[in-house]
Amino acid sequence: MRPGVQPPSRALIGALFGVLLLIAILFLVGPEEEDRRGSTGAGPGLSGALTDPLPSPVDSPPVEVSRKDINRASVADLMDVEGLGEVLARRIIRERDRRGGFESVDDALDVEGIGIERWKALRERFTVARDQQDGK
């Protein structure tokens, strides 16, 4: 060391390490944020993080989810619903055929592999047409 120059304190070194760690975290997380909102082309990490505000719920139009009639849907129709694969789609159709149709969308809870938590996420994607309920 040169005379009269003090070495950096541990607090300063700790603060610099913290800032570098924060920058590294933002760099690693940044590309995921870009993928969700669309890349701004400004490079990795902080590109657009401070300049592109996320839309507020008031500004965003409500997302309308198309409902599928669970009594008329084919395996392919059911597989279009996120969270349903071919196995569950086939089980739903098998239970539907066994019953002669569902009277309520909640009847699908009897399908093996559809528990309450999964059904909470899927329920709003289905409907039962009125003419199916009346036996027409």
The first five atom37 places (N, CA, C, CB, O) and aatype in JSON, in Angstrom:
{
  "aatype": [12, 1, 14, 7, 19, 5, 14, 14, 15, 1, 0, 10, 9, 7, 0, 10, 13, 7, 19, 10, 10, 10, 9, 0, 9, 10, 13, 10, 19, 7, 14, 6, 6, 6, 3, 1, 1, 7, 15, 16, 7, 0, 7, 14, 7, 10, 15, 7, 0, 10, 16, 3, 14, 10, 14, 15, 14, 19, 3, 15, 14, 14, 19, 6, 19, 15, 1, 11, 3, 9, 2, 1, 0, 15, 19, 0, 3, 10, 12, 3, 19, 6, 7, 10, 7, 6, 19, 10, 0, 1, 1, 9, 9, 1, 6, 1, 3, 1, 1, 7, 7, 13, 6, 15, 19, 3, 3, 0, 10, 3, 19, 6, 7, 9, 7, 9, 6, 1, 17, 11, 0, 10, 1, 6, 1, 13, 16, 19, 0, 1, 3, 5, 5, 3, 7, 11],
  "atom_mask": [
    [1, 1, 1, 1, 1],
    [1, 1, 1, 1, 1],
    [1, 1, 1, 1, 1],
    [1, 1, 1, 0, 1],
    [1, 1, 1, 1, 1],
    [1, 1, 1, 1, 1],
    [1, 1, 1, 1, 1],
    [1, 1, 1, 1, 1],
    [1, 1, 1, 1, 1],
    [1, 1, 1, 1, 1],
    [1, 1, 1, 1, 1],
    [1, 1, 1, 1, 1],
    [1, 1, 1, 1, 1],
    [1, 1, 1, 0, 1],
    [1, 1, 1, 1, 1],
    [1, 1, 1, 1, 1],
    [1, 1, 1, 1, 1],
    [1, 1, 1, 0, 1],
    [1, 1, 1, 1, 1],
    [1, 1, 1, 1, 1],
    [1, 1, 1, 1, 1],
    [1, 1, 1, 1, 1],
    [1, 1, 1, 1, 1],
    [1, 1, 1, 1, 1],
    [1, 1, 1, 1, 1],
    [1, 1, 1, 1, 1],
    [1, 1, 1, 1, 1],
    [1, 1, 1, 1, 1],
    [1, 1, 1, 1, 1],
    [1, 1, 1, 0, 1],
    [1, 1, 1, 1, 1],
    [1, 1, 1, 1, 1],
    [1, 1, 1, 1, 1],
    [1, 1, 1, 1, 1],
    [1, 1, 1, 1, 1],
    [1, 1, 1, 1, 1],
    [1, 1, 1, 1, 1],
    [1, 1, 1, 0, 1],
    [1, 1, 1, 1, 1],
    [1, 1, 1, 1, 1],
    [1, 1, 1, 0, 1],
    [1, 1, 1, 1, 1],
    [1, 1, 1, 0, 1],
    [1, 1, 1, 1, 1],
    [1, 1, 1, 0, 1],
    [1, 1, 1, 1, 1],
    [1, 1, 1, 1, 1],
    [1, 1, 1, 0, 1],
    [1, 1, 1, 1, 1],
    [1, 1, 1, 1, 1],
    [1, 1, 1, 1, 1],
    [1, 1, 1, 1, 1],
    [1, 1, 1, 1, 1],
    [1, 1, 1, 1, 1],
    [1, 1, 1, 1, 1],
    [1, 1, 1, 1, 1],
    [1, 1, 1, 1, 1],
    [1, 1, 1, 1, 1],
    [1, 1, 1, 1, 1],
    [1, 1, 1, 1, 1],
    [1, 1, 1, 1, 1],
    [1, 1, 1, 1, 1],
    [1, 1, 1, 1, 1],
    [1, 1, 1, 1, 1],
    [1, 1, 1, 1, 1],
    [1, 1, 1, 1, 1],
    [1, 1, 1, 1, 1],
    [1, 1, 1, 1, 1],
    [1, 1, 1, 1, 1],
    [1, 1, 1, 1, 1],
    [1, 1, 1, 1, 1],
    [1, 1, 1, 1, 1],
    [1, 1, 1, 1, 1],
    [1, 1, 1, 1, 1],
    [1, 1, 1, 1, 1],
    [1, 1, 1, 1, 1],
    [1, 1, 1, 1, 1],
    [1, 1, 1, 1, 1],
    [1, 1, 1, 1, 1],
    [1, 1, 1, 1, 1],
    [1, 1, 1, 1, 1],
    [1, 1, 1, 1, 1],
    [1, 1, 1, 0, 1],
    [1, 1, 1, 1, 1],
    [1, 1, 1, 0, 1],
    [1, 1, 1, 1, 1],
    [1, 1, 1, 1, 1],
    [1, 1, 1, 1, 1],
    [1, 1, 1, 1, 1],
    [1, 1, 1, 1, 1],
    [1, 1, 1, 1, 1],
    [1, 1, 1, 1, 1],
    [1, 1, 1, 1, 1],
    [1, 1, 1, 1, 1],
    [1, 1, 1, 1, 1],
    [1, 1, 1, 1, 1],
    [1, 1, 1, 1, 1],
    [1, 1, 1, 1, 1],
    [1, 1, 1, 1, 1],
    [1, 1, 1, 0, 1],
    [1, 1, 1, 0, 1],
    [1, 1, 1, 1, 1],
    [1, 1, 1, 1, 1],
    [1, 1, 1, 1, 1],
    [1, 1, 1, 1, 1],
    [1, 1, 1, 1, 1],
    [1, 1, 1, 1, 1],
    [1, 1, 1, 1, 1],
    [1, 1, 1, 1, 1],
    [1, 1, 1, 1, 1],
    [1, 1, 1, 1, 1],
    [1, 1, 1, 1, 1],
    [1, 1, 1, 0, 1],
    [1, 1, 1, 1, 1],
    [1, 1, 1, 0, 1],
    [1, 1, 1, 1, 1],
    [1, 1, 1, 1, 1],
    [1, 1, 1, 1, 1],
    [1, 1, 1, 1, 1],
    [1, 1, 1, 1, 1],
    [1, 1, 1, 1, 1],
    [1, 1, 1, 1, 1],
    [1, 1, 1, 1, 1],
    [1, 1, 1, 1, 1],
    [1, 1, 1, 1, 1],
    [1, 1, 1, 1, 1],
    [1, 1, 1, 1, 1],
    [1, 1, 1, 1, 1],
    [1, 1, 1, 1, 1],
    [1, 1, 1, 1, 1],
    [1, 1, 1, 1, 1],
    [1, 1, 1, 1, 1],
    [1, 1, 1, 1, 1],
    [1, 1, 1, 1, 1],
    [1, 1, 1, 0, 1],
    [1, 1, 1, 1, 1]
  ],
  "atom_positions": [
    [[0.84, -1.19, 0.0], [0.0, 0.0, 0.0], [0.88, 1.24, 0.0], [-0.95, 0.0, 1.22], [1.99, 1.26, 0.54]],
    [[0.35, 2.25, -0.61], [1.07, 3.52, -0.59], [0.87, 4.17, 0.75], [0.6, 4.46, -1.73], [-0.16, 3.96, 1.4]],
    [[1.81, 4.94, 1.17], [1.66, 5.63, 2.46], [0.49, 6.61, 2.41], [2.97, 6.37, 2.84], [0.31, 7.33, 1.42]],
    [[-0.3, 6.63, 3.46], [-1.41, 7.56, 3.58], [-2.7, 7.07, 2.93], [0.0, 0.0, 0.0], [-3.71, 7.77, 3.01]],
    [[-2.7, 5.9, 2.27], [-3.9, 5.36, 1.62], [-4.39, 4.18, 2.44], [-3.6, 4.93, 0.13], [-3.64, 3.23, 2.69]],
    [[-5.61, 4.25, 2.86], [-6.19, 3.18, 3.7], [-6.82, 2.12, 2.8], [-7.25, 3.76, 4.69], [-7.38, 2.44, 1.76]],
    [[-6.72, 0.85, 3.19], [-7.38, -0.19, 2.42], [-8.9, -0.05, 2.53], [-6.92, -1.6, 2.89], [-9.4, 0.51, 3.51]],
    [[-9.63, -0.56, 1.55], [-11.1, -0.44, 1.62], [-11.64, -1.21, 2.84], [-11.76, -0.97, 0.32], [-11.13, -2.27, 3.2]],
    [[-12.67, -0.63, 3.46], [-13.25, -1.26, 4.64], [-14.08, -2.47, 4.24], [-14.11, -0.26, 5.43], [-14.47, -2.61, 3.08]],
    [[-14.33, -3.35, 5.2], [-15.15, -4.53, 4.94], [-16.57, -4.12, 4.55], [-15.18, -5.44, 6.16], [-17.2, -4.8, 3.73]],
    [[-17.08, -3.04, 5.12], [-18.43, -2.58, 4.78], [-18.51, -2.16, 3.32], [-18.84, -1.4, 5.68], [-19.49, -2.46, 2.64]],
    [[-17.48, -1.48, 2.83], [-17.45, -1.06, 1.43], [-17.37, -2.27, 0.5], [-16.26, -0.11, 1.18], [-18.07, -2.34, -0.51]],
    [[-16.53, -3.21, 0.86], [-16.41, -4.43, 0.05], [-17.74, -5.19, 0.05], [-15.27, -5.33, 0.59], [-18.15, -5.71, -0.99]],
    [[-18.41, -5.27, 1.2], [-19.71, -5.94, 1.29], [-20.76, -5.25, 0.45], [0.0, 0.0, 0.0], [-21.57, -5.9, -0.21]],
    [[-20.76, -3.92, 0.48], [-21.74, -3.17, -0.31], [-21.5, -3.38, -1.8], [-21.66, -1.66, 0.04], [-22.45, -3.57, -2.56]],
    [[-20.24, -3.34, -2.22], [-19.93, -3.57, -3.64], [-20.33, -4.98, -4.07], [-18.44, -3.34, -3.9], [-20.86, -5.18, -5.16]],
    [[-20.07, -5.95, -3.2], [-20.46, -7.33, -3.5], [-21.98, -7.42, -3.64], [-19.95, -8.3, -2.4], [-22.47, -8.1, -4.55]],
    [[-22.73, -6.75, -2.76], [-24.2, -6.76, -2.82], [-24.72, -6.17, -4.12], [0.0, 0.0, 0.0], [-25.65, -6.7, -4.73]],
    [[-24.11, -5.07, -4.55], [-24.53, -4.43, -5.79], [-24.24, -5.35, -6.98], [-23.81, -3.07, -5.97], [-25.07, -5.49, -7.88]],
    [[-23.06, -5.96, -6.99], [-22.73, -6.89, -8.07], [-23.66, -8.09, -8.08], [-21.28, -7.36, -7.95], [-24.06, -8.56, -9.15]],
    [[-24.02, -8.58, -6.92], [-24.95, -9.71, -6.83], [-26.32, -9.31, -7.37], [-25.06, -10.2, -5.37], [-26.95, -10.08, -8.09]],
    [[-26.8, -8.12, -7.03], [-28.09, -7.63, -7.52], [-28.06, -7.49, -9.04], [-28.43, -6.28, -6.86], [-29.03, -7.86, -9.72]],
    [[-26.98, -6.97, -9.58], [-26.87, -6.84, -11.03], [-26.88, -8.22, -11.7], [-25.57, -6.07, -11.4], [-27.51, -8.41, -12.73]],
    [[-26.17, -9.17, -11.09], [-26.15, -10.53, -11.66], [-27.53, -11.15, -11.63], [-25.16, -11.42, -10.88], [-27.92, -11.81, -12.6]],
    [[-28.28, -10.96, -10.56], [-29.64, -11.51, -10.46], [-30.54, -10.87, -11.51], [-30.22, -11.28, -9.05], [-31.29, -11.57, -12.19]],
    [[-30.47, -9.55, -11.64], [-31.29, -8.87, -12.64], [-30.93, -9.33, -14.05], [-31.13, -7.36, -12.52], [-31.8, -9.44, -14.91]],
    [[-29.67, -9.58, -14.28], [-29.24, -10.05, -15.59], [-29.81, -11.44, -15.87], [-27.71, -10.08, -15.68], [-30.24, -11.71, -16.99]],
    [[-29.8, -12.31, -14.86], [-30.3, -13.67, -15.05], [-31.81, -13.71, -15.18], [-29.86, -14.55, -13.91], [-32.34, -14.53, -15.94]],
    [[-32.53, -12.85, -14.46], [-33.99, -12.85, -14.48], [-34.51, -12.04, -15.66], [-34.55, -12.29, -13.16], [-35.61, -12.31, -16.14]],
    [[-33.77, -11.1, -16.12], [-34.21, -10.18, -17.16], [-34.76, -10.82, -18.42], [0.0, 0.0, 0.0], [-35.83, -10.41, -18.86]],
    [[-34.1, -11.8, -19.01], [-34.62, -12.37, -20.26], [-36.0, -12.99, -20.11], [-33.67, -13.41, -20.77], [-36.78, -12.97, -21.06]],
    [[-36.34, -13.55, -18.96], [-37.67, -14.11, -18.76], [-38.72, -13.01, -18.82], [-37.75, -14.85, -17.43], [-39.79, -13.2, -19.38]],
    [[-38.41, -11.86, -18.23], [-39.32, -10.74, -18.27], [-39.52, -10.3, -19.72], [-38.8, -9.56, -17.41], [-40.64, -9.98, -20.13]],
    [[-38.45, -10.28, -20.5], [-38.55, -9.88, -21.9], [-39.43, -10.85, -22.67], [-37.18, -9.8, -22.54], [-40.24, -10.42, -23.49]],
    [[-39.28, -12.14, -22.4], [-40.08, -13.14, -23.11], [-41.55, -12.94, -22.85], [-39.66, -14.54, -22.7], [-42.36, -13.12, -23.76]],
    [[-41.93, -12.58, -21.64], [-43.33, -12.39, -21.3], [-43.91, -11.15, -21.94], [-43.5, -12.33, -19.8], [-45.06, -11.16, -22.4]],
    [[-43.14, -10.06, -21.98], [-43.66, -8.79, -22.47], [-43.25, -8.5, -23.91], [-43.21, -7.66, -21.58], [-43.77, -7.58, -24.53]],
    [[-42.32, -9.27, -24.45], [-41.82, -9.01, -25.79], [-40.5, -8.3, -25.7], [0.0, 0.0, 0.0], [-40.36, -7.33, -24.96]],
    [[-39.52, -8.76, -26.43], [-38.18, -8.21, -26.37], [-38.16, -6.8, -26.93], [-37.2, -9.1, -27.13], [-38.82, -6.5, -27.92]],
    [[-37.38, -5.94, -26.27], [-37.25, -4.56, -26.74], [-36.03, -4.4, -27.62], [-37.18, -3.6, -25.56], [-35.84, -3.35, -28.24]],
    [[-35.19, -5.45, -27.69], [-34.0, -5.37, -28.52], [-32.89, -4.56, -27.9], [0.0, 0.0, 0.0], [-31.89, -4.29, -28.56]],
    [[-33.02, -4.17, -26.65], [-32.01, -3.34, -26.0], [-30.95, -4.17, -25.3], [-32.67, -2.41, -25.01], [-30.13, -3.61, -24.57]],
    [[-30.94, -5.46, -25.49], [-29.94, -6.3, -24.86], [-30.5, -7.04, -23.68], [0.0, 0.0, 0.0], [-31.66, -6.85, -23.32]],
    [[-29.69, -7.9, -23.06], [-30.17, -8.73, -21.96], [-30.33, -7.94, -20.68], [-29.24, -9.88, -21.73], [-29.82, -6.82, -20.54]],
    [[-31.03, -8.53, -19.75], [-31.09, -7.97, -18.4], [-32.14, -6.91, -18.24], [0.0, 0.0, 0.0], [-33.33, -7.21, -18.18]],
    [[-31.71, -5.67, -18.16], [-32.6, -4.58, -17.78], [-33.33, -3.94, -18.95], [-31.84, -3.55, -17.06], [-34.03, -2.95, -18.75]],
    [[-33.18, -4.45, -20.15], [-33.8, -3.8, -21.29], [-35.3, -3.68, -21.1], [-33.5, -4.57, -22.57], [-36.0, -4.69, -21.0]],
    [[-35.78, -2.48, -21.06], [-37.2, -2.24, -20.95], [-37.75, -2.38, -19.54], [0.0, 0.0, 0.0], [-38.92, -2.07, -19.32]],
    [[-36.96, -2.84, -18.59], [-37.48, -3.08, -17.25], [-37.97, -1.8, -16.6], [-36.41, -3.71, -16.37], [-38.96, -1.82, -15.87]],
    [[-37.3, -0.69, -16.86], [-37.71, 0.56, -16.26], [-38.53, 1.43, -17.21], [-36.51, 1.32, -15.79], [-39.16, 2.39, -16.77]],
    [[-38.52, 1.11, -18.48], [-39.2, 1.97, -19.45], [-40.53, 1.42, -19.92], [-38.32, 2.2, -20.62], [-41.35, 2.19, -20.42]],
    [[-40.78, 0.12, -19.79], [-42.02, -0.49, -20.25], [-42.87, -0.9, -19.06], [-41.73, -1.71, -21.14], [-42.73, -2.02, -18.55]],
    [[-43.75, -0.03, -18.6], [-44.57, -0.42, -17.45], [-45.54, -1.53, -17.84], [-45.35, 0.79, -16.9], [-46.03, -1.58, -18.96]],
    [[-45.8, -2.42, -16.9], [-46.77, -3.47, -17.13], [-48.16, -2.86, -17.12], [-46.65, -4.6, -16.07], [-48.41, -1.93, -16.35]],
    [[-49.07, -3.34, -17.94], [-50.41, -2.76, -17.96], [-51.11, -3.01, -16.63], [-51.24, -3.33, -19.12], [-50.97, -4.07, -16.02]],
    [[-51.87, -2.03, -16.21], [-52.63, -2.2, -14.97], [-53.89, -3.0, -15.29], [-53.0, -0.82, -14.33], [-54.33, -3.04, -16.44]],
    [[-54.47, -3.66, -14.28], [-55.68, -4.43, -14.53], [-56.8, -3.6, -15.12], [-56.15, -5.07, -13.25], [-57.64, -4.12, -15.86]],
    [[-56.82, -2.29, -14.81], [-57.86, -1.41, -15.34], [-57.68, -1.22, -16.84], [-57.84, -0.05, -14.63], [-58.67, -1.13, -17.58]],
    [[-56.41, -1.16, -17.3], [-56.12, -0.94, -18.71], [-56.34, -2.18, -19.56], [-54.71, -0.45, -18.87], [-56.57, -2.08, -20.76]],
    [[-56.25, -3.35, -18.94], [-56.33, -4.6, -19.7], [-57.77, -5.03, -19.87], [-55.53, -5.71, -18.99], [-58.54, -5.05, -18.91]],
    [[-58.15, -5.37, -21.11], [-59.51, -5.87, -21.31], [-59.63, -7.26, -20.68], [-59.87, -5.93, -22.82], [-58.64, -7.99, -20.61]],
    [[-60.81, -7.62, -20.22], [-60.96, -8.95, -19.63], [-60.72, -10.02, -20.69], [-62.37, -9.11, -19.02], [-61.13, -9.89, -21.84]],
    [[-60.06, -11.08, -20.28], [-59.78, -12.18, -21.18], [-60.97, -13.12, -21.16], [-58.46, -12.92, -20.78], [-61.35, -13.65, -20.11]],
    [[-61.56, -13.3, -22.32], [-62.71, -14.18, -22.42], [-62.22, -15.58, -22.75], [-63.72, -13.67, -23.47], [-61.52, -15.8, -23.74]],
    [[-62.61, -16.51, -21.92], [-62.22, -17.89, -22.11], [-63.36, -18.61, -22.81], [-61.86, -18.58, -20.75], [-64.5, -18.59, -22.36]],
    [[-63.03, -19.25, -23.93], [-64.08, -19.98, -24.63], [-64.37, -21.26, -23.85], [-63.68, -20.3, -26.11], [-63.45, -21.99, -23.46]],
    [[-65.63, -21.5, -23.63], [-66.04, -22.69, -22.88], [-66.4, -23.8, -23.85], [-67.24, -22.37, -21.95], [-66.99, -23.56, -24.9]],
    [[-66.02, -24.99, -23.48], [-66.34, -26.16, -24.29], [-67.47, -26.92, -23.61], [-65.09, -27.07, -24.49], [-67.47, -27.1, -22.39]],
    [[-68.41, -27.36, -24.41], [-69.51, -28.17, -23.88], [-68.93, -29.54, -23.58], [-70.72, -28.25, -24.89], [-68.56, -30.29, -24.49]],
    [[-68.87, -29.87, -22.32], [-68.23, -31.12, -21.88], [-69.0, -32.35, -22.37], [-68.13, -31.14, -20.35], [-68.44, -33.44, -22.43]],
    [[-70.28, -32.17, -22.74], [-71.07, -33.3, -23.24], [-70.91, -33.51, -24.74], [-72.52, -33.09, -22.92], [-71.32, -34.55, -25.27]],
    [[-70.33, -32.54, -25.44], [-70.17, -32.67, -26.89], [-68.72, -32.68, -27.34], [-70.89, -31.55, -27.58], [-68.44, -32.98, -28.5]],
    [[-67.8, -32.35, -26.45], [-66.39, -32.21, -26.83], [-65.77, -33.56, -27.19], [-65.61, -31.56, -25.7], [-66.04, -34.58, -26.55]],
    [[-64.94, -33.52, -28.21], [-64.19, -34.71, -28.6], [-62.9, -34.76, -27.78], [-63.88, -34.7, -30.15], [-62.6, -33.84, -27.02]],
    [[-62.15, -35.83, -27.94], [-60.85, -35.93, -27.26], [-59.97, -34.75, -27.68], [-60.15, -37.29, -27.59], [-59.33, -34.13, -26.83]],
    [[-59.94, -34.45, -28.96], [-59.12, -33.34, -29.45], [-59.57, -32.01, -28.85], [-59.16, -33.27, -30.98], [-58.75, -31.18, -28.48]],
    [[-60.91, -31.8, -28.76], [-61.43, -30.56, -28.17], [-60.97, -30.44, -26.72], [-62.97, -30.52, -28.25], [-60.53, -29.37, -26.29]],
    [[-61.07, -31.52, -25.98], [-60.68, -31.49, -24.57], [-59.18, -31.27, -24.41], [-61.09, -32.79, -23.88], [-58.74, -30.6, -23.48]],
    [[-58.41, -31.84, -25.32], [-56.95, -31.67, -25.25], [-56.52, -30.25, -25.56], [-56.27, -32.63, -26.21], [-55.41, -29.85, -25.22]],
    [[-57.39, -29.46, -26.21], [-57.08, -28.05, -26.46], [-57.08, -27.23, -25.17], [-58.09, -27.47, -27.44], [-56.53, -26.13, -25.14]],
    [[-57.7, -27.76, -24.14], [-57.76, -27.05, -22.86], [-56.44, -27.27, -22.12], [-58.97, -27.55, -21.99], [-56.02, -28.4, -21.89]],
    [[-55.8, -26.16, -21.77], [-54.53, -26.24, -21.06], [-54.73, -26.98, -19.74], [-53.94, -24.83, -20.81], [-55.63, -26.65, -18.97]],
    [[-53.9, -27.97, -19.5], [-54.0, -28.75, -18.28], [-54.64, -30.11, -18.49], [0.0, 0.0, 0.0], [-54.66, -30.94, -17.58]],
    [[-55.18, -30.35, -19.69], [-55.77, -31.65, -20.0], [-54.98, -32.31, -21.11], [-57.26, -31.49, -20.41], [-54.8, -31.76, -22.19]],
    [[-54.51, -33.5, -20.82], [-53.82, -34.28, -21.83], [-54.74, -35.34, -22.38], [0.0, 0.0, 0.0], [-55.94, -35.38, -22.08]],
    [[-54.18, -36.19, -23.19], [-54.99, -37.21, -23.86], [-55.6, -38.2, -22.86], [-54.14, -37.96, -24.87], [-56.75, -38.61, -23.02]],
    [[-54.84, -38.57, -21.84], [-55.35, -39.55, -20.87], [-56.58, -39.02, -20.14], [-54.25, -39.92, -19.85], [-57.59, -39.71, -20.04]],
    [[-56.49, -37.79, -19.63], [-57.65, -37.22, -18.92], [-58.81, -36.97, -19.87], [-57.26, -35.92, -18.23], [-59.96, -37.16, -19.49]],
    [[-58.52, -36.55, -21.08], [-59.59, -36.31, -22.06], [-60.36, -37.61, -22.32], [-59.01, -35.75, -23.38], [-61.59, -37.61, -22.37]],
    [[-59.64, -38.69, -22.47], [-60.29, -39.99, -22.71], [-61.08, -40.44, -21.48], [-59.24, -41.06, -23.08], [-62.16, -41.02, -21.62]],
    [[-60.55, -40.18, -20.3], [-61.28, -40.55, -19.07], [-62.57, -39.75, -18.94], [-60.39, -40.32, -17.84], [-63.6, -40.29, -18.52]],
    [[-62.52, -38.47, -19.3], [-63.73, -37.63, -19.23], [-64.78, -38.19, -20.18], [-63.4, -36.13, -19.59], [-65.95, -38.33, -19.8]],
    [[-64.39, -38.52, -21.39], [-65.35, -39.05, -22.37], [-65.89, -40.41, -21.91], [-64.68, -39.18, -23.76], [-67.08, -40.69, -22.07]],
    [[-65.02, -41.24, -21.34], [-65.48, -42.55, -20.84], [-66.52, -42.37, -19.74], [-64.27, -43.38, -20.32], [-67.53, -43.06, -19.72]],
    [[-66.27, -41.43, -18.8], [-67.23, -41.19, -17.71], [-68.51, -40.58, -18.26], [-66.61, -40.26, -16.63], [-69.6, -40.92, -17.82]],
    [[-68.38, -39.68, -19.23], [-69.55, -39.07, -19.86], [-70.42, -40.13, -20.52], [-69.11, -38.01, -20.89], [-71.64, -40.13, -20.37]],
    [[-69.78, -41.04, -21.26], [-70.52, -42.11, -21.94], [-71.16, -43.05, -20.93], [-69.59, -42.89, -22.89], [-72.29, -43.51, -21.12]],
    [[-70.44, -43.35, -19.86], [-70.97, -44.24, -18.82], [-72.24, -43.66, -18.19], [-69.92, -44.49, -17.75], [-73.18, -44.39, -17.89]],
    [[-72.25, -42.34, -17.98], [-73.38, -41.67, -17.34], [-74.5, -41.34, -18.32], [-72.9, -40.4, -16.67], [-75.63, -41.1, -17.91]],
    [[-74.19, -41.33, -19.59], [-75.17, -40.85, -20.57], [-75.14, -39.33, -20.64], [0.0, 0.0, 0.0], [-76.12, -38.71, -21.05]],
    [[-74.03, -38.73, -20.26], [-73.86, -37.27, -20.29], [-73.76, -36.72, -18.87], [0.0, 0.0, 0.0], [-74.25, -37.31, -17.91]],
    [[-73.11, -35.58, -18.78], [-72.98, -34.91, -17.49], [-74.17, -33.98, -17.3], [-71.64, -34.12, -17.41], [-74.58, -33.29, -18.23]],
    [[-74.71, -33.95, -16.1], [-75.79, -33.0, -15.79], [-75.22, -31.65, -15.37], [-76.69, -33.56, -14.67], [-75.87, -30.62, -15.53]],
    [[-74.01, -31.67, -14.84], [-73.33, -30.46, -14.38], [-71.85, -30.6, -14.71], [-73.55, -30.23, -12.85], [-71.33, -31.71, -14.79]],
    [[-71.17, -29.48, -14.91], [-69.74, -29.56, -15.17], [-69.02, -30.18, -13.97], [-69.16, -28.15, -15.47], [-67.97, -30.81, -14.13]],
    [[-69.57, -30.01, -12.79], [-68.94, -30.55, -11.59], [-69.0, -32.08, -11.51], [-69.58, -29.97, -10.36], [-68.32, -32.68, -10.69]],
    [[-69.8, -32.71, -12.37], [-69.81, -34.17, -12.43], [-68.45, -34.7, -12.87], [-70.91, -34.65, -13.39], [-68.13, -35.86, -12.61]],
    [[-67.66, -33.87, -13.53], [-66.33, -34.29, -13.98], [-65.4, -34.57, -12.81], [-65.72, -33.23, -14.9], [-64.35, -35.19, -12.99]],
    [[-65.76, -34.13, -11.62], [-64.95, -34.44, -10.45], [-64.88, -35.94, -10.19], [-65.5, -33.73, -9.22], [-63.98, -36.41, -9.49]],
    [[-65.82, -36.7, -10.73], [-65.82, -38.15, -10.56], [-64.82, -38.84, -11.49], [-67.21, -38.69, -10.81], [-64.6, -40.05, -11.36]],
    [[-64.22, -38.1, -12.4], [-63.26, -38.67, -13.33], [-61.94, -38.9, -12.6], [-63.05, -37.74, -14.57], [-61.42, -38.01, -11.92]],
    [[-61.41, -40.12, -12.74], [-60.14, -40.45, -12.1], [-59.05, -39.51, -12.61], [-59.75, -41.93, -12.37], [-58.88, -39.34, -13.82]],
    [[-58.31, -38.9, -11.68], [-57.22, -38.0, -12.05], [-57.59, -36.53, -11.98], [0.0, 0.0, 0.0], [-56.72, -35.67, -12.1]],
    [[-58.87, -36.23, -11.8], [-59.29, -34.84, -11.64], [-59.66, -34.63, -10.18], [-60.5, -34.49, -12.6], [-60.73, -35.04, -9.72]],
    [[-58.76, -34.0, -9.47], [-59.02, -33.67, -8.07], [-59.59, -32.27, -7.96], [0.0, 0.0, 0.0], [-59.75, -31.57, -8.95]],
    [[-59.89, -31.88, -6.75], [-60.52, -30.57, -6.51], [-59.63, -29.43, -7.0], [-60.81, -30.39, -5.01], [-60.12, -28.51, -7.66]],
    [[-58.34, -29.49, -6.69], [-57.45, -28.38, -7.09], [-57.35, -28.27, -8.6], [-56.06, -28.57, -6.48], [-57.4, -27.17, -9.15]],
    [[-57.2, -29.38, -9.27], [-57.13, -29.34, -10.74], [-58.45, -28.83, -11.31], [-56.8, -30.74, -11.32], [-58.46, -28.04, -12.24]],
    [[-59.56, -29.29, -10.74], [-60.86, -28.9, -11.26], [-61.11, -27.41, -11.04], [-61.96, -29.71, -10.6], [-61.75, -26.77, -11.88]],
    [[-60.62, -26.85, -9.95], [-60.77, -25.41, -9.73], [-60.13, -24.63, -10.87], [-60.14, -24.99, -8.38], [-60.65, -23.59, -11.3]],
    [[-59.0, -25.13, -11.36], [-58.3, -24.45, -12.46], [-58.99, -24.68, -13.81], [-56.86, -24.92, -12.54], [-58.87, -23.85, -14.71]],
    [[-59.71, -25.79, -13.95], [-60.31, -26.14, -15.24], [-61.79, -25.8, -15.37], [-60.13, -27.6, -15.48], [-62.28, -25.62, -16.48]],
    [[-62.49, -25.69, -14.27], [-63.95, -25.61, -14.25], [-64.53, -24.53, -15.17], [-64.41, -25.35, -12.85], [-65.52, -24.76, -15.86]],
    [[-63.92, -23.38, -15.17], [-64.45, -22.25, -15.96], [-64.27, -22.44, -17.46], [-63.77, -20.96, -15.54], [-64.77, -21.63, -18.24]],
    [[-63.57, -23.48, -17.86], [-63.36, -23.74, -19.29], [-64.45, -24.61, -19.9], [-62.01, -24.39, -19.5], [-64.43, -24.88, -21.1]],
    [[-65.41, -25.06, -19.05], [-66.43, -25.99, -19.53], [-67.84, -25.5, -19.24], [-66.22, -27.35, -18.9], [-68.07, -24.68, -18.35]],
    [[-68.75, -26.03, -20.01], [-70.17, -25.77, -19.8], [-70.93, -27.05, -20.14], [-70.67, -24.56, -20.67], [-70.39, -27.96, -20.77]],
    [[-72.17, -27.09, -19.72], [-73.08, -28.17, -20.11], [-74.25, -27.48, -20.8], [-73.55, -29.08, -18.87], [-74.95, -26.68, -20.18]],
    [[-74.45, -27.79, -22.08], [-75.53, -27.14, -22.83], [-76.87, -27.49, -22.22], [-75.49, -27.57, -24.32], [-77.08, -28.62, -21.75]],
    [[-77.78, -26.53, -22.21], [-79.1, -26.72, -21.59], [-79.89, -27.85, -22.22], [-79.9, -25.44, -21.67], [-80.55, -28.61, -21.52]],
    [[-79.82, -27.98, -23.58], [-80.6, -29.05, -24.22], [-80.06, -30.43, -23.83], [-80.58, -28.89, -25.76], [-80.81, -31.41, -23.86]],
    [[-78.8, -30.52, -23.48], [-78.23, -31.79, -23.0], [-78.79, -32.12, -21.61], [-76.68, -31.72, -22.96], [-79.05, -33.29, -21.31]],
    [[-78.98, -31.1, -20.76], [-79.49, -31.33, -19.42], [-80.94, -31.79, -19.46], [-79.36, -30.07, -18.56], [-81.36, -32.61, -18.65]],
    [[-81.71, -31.26, -20.42], [-83.12, -31.59, -20.5], [-83.37, -32.9, -21.23], [-83.87, -30.47, -21.18], [-84.52, -33.34, -21.35]],
    [[-82.3, -33.53, -21.72], [-82.43, -34.81, -22.41], [-82.9, -34.68, -23.85], [0.0, 0.0, 0.0], [-83.34, -35.67, -24.43]],
    [[-82.83, -33.49, -24.45], [-83.28, -33.28, -25.84], [-82.22, -33.73, -26.81], [-83.62, -31.82, -26.09], [-82.42, -33.63, -28.02]]
  ]
}
